[in-house]
Amino acid sequence: MNTFLPSLLFLPFLGIASGTYPSAEYLAPFWASDTMYNESVLMVSDQGAPASASLLFPPIAIRSVRNAGLDTVFREGVDWEFSNGRLVLPPGSKAASLTSADMYPATEVPGWVQPRTGGGFVLFQEGHYFHDRQLAVTYTHARDLWRGPITKTATANLPNSLAKLAKGSPFKIVLLGNSITAGYNASGFTGAPPFMPSYAGLVAENLKAHYASAITLKNAAVAGKDAAWGAANAHTLVTIEHPDLAILSFGMNDGAKGVPADTFLTHIKAIMADVKAGNPSVEFILIAPTVANPEVSWHGDQTVYRPKLQTLAGSGVELVDMTGVHQELLKHKSFRDMTGNNVNHPNDFLQRWYAQEVSGLLIESAPPASARSREPGIAFPRLDVPGKGEKVKVDGRVEPLPLRARSPLLSR
């Protein structure tokens, strides 16, 4: 395994400040560009072969390969190369990597593994463990290669929200969901560079960049919860806030528990009915869940909820199909490339997909002049941290590991 060694080239040289994320690039839709910024990969060596990973699109030119913290740049031909359609780490590379033996430990170590379907174990860790070992790749590619779901401005289904934003009126968003919506494992949530907020924080920042409205964001998501919990707590967490827009994102935990699709739909309808009784003009964005690691028991019925949620789309209700987005991504990349814990939580890259798909319903695709003129790397407030702008209710949060924390399973 490669150790973490300092590079001779640092990001201030490239005009990107250490410990920040390039906000304008992160808020631009993936599907509307010819440049991929900081796509995440986890470099893994199998059977002694050089560690490698695939990219989402065939690259025309790779502009940079960095650590996920974005404060170290690795050198082409020394730390990485692109060969046979894959990013590869040559011998002596200072970039982080794992081995297949690391990813599939032979023995159980409490807190570090999950049972693997069919026998054995799968590496698992919360905090920023996987983030610290992933790389971020920026490259150019041909346009119009994305074949997964995209969102467009919801003029027909979210007219109230769009009208308030267009007028610059105060706009309040409340989110209800599970750990993914709470922010696990965005780097800002775990306290690791580049401190990117959760998708909720990114959406709020995007709205602020495009509209004059004062955006109020309350994130009432709680880790480990399902739609039944949402129905039982919607009134106290959402309804009394009288939001203009409610974003509901359940399904990961429901799927792991095997909750039937019709039961799930009943719970979502109950949440919506309660919130709407408190504010008849409220509108909703429903998010169909991403999928869990197919190698662990957590992988269940997450995909069955999308068709049920689709039946609710219409006047006042829009759907974000993250199930379809994740399924399309997995045709080209490994689950480990986009995960924060190797079980069910997204990393920064996948949190960005959530943010861009939600933003696509509320914002035209073209970035605003203010965003285009920003210098990359400007630091924004961490909106996913409890404060005046957002309240995050989480239970059982795992303290992040130190930067160089190592698994007892992994070789030095």
PyMOL commands that set and color helices and strands:
alter all, ss='L'
color gray80, all
select helices_A, chain A and resi 11-14+23-27+30-32+100-103+129-133+159-167+179-182+187-190+199-210+227-237+239-241+252-257+261-278+302-310+322-329+335-338+348-362+369-373
alter helices_A, ss='H'
color red, helices_A
select strands_A, chain A and resi 35-42+44-45+52-53+61-67+73-74+81-83+86-88+98-99+113-115+121-123+134-140+171-177+215-219+245-249+283-288+317-321
alter strands_A, ss='S'
color yellow, strands_A
deselect
rebuild
show_as cartoon
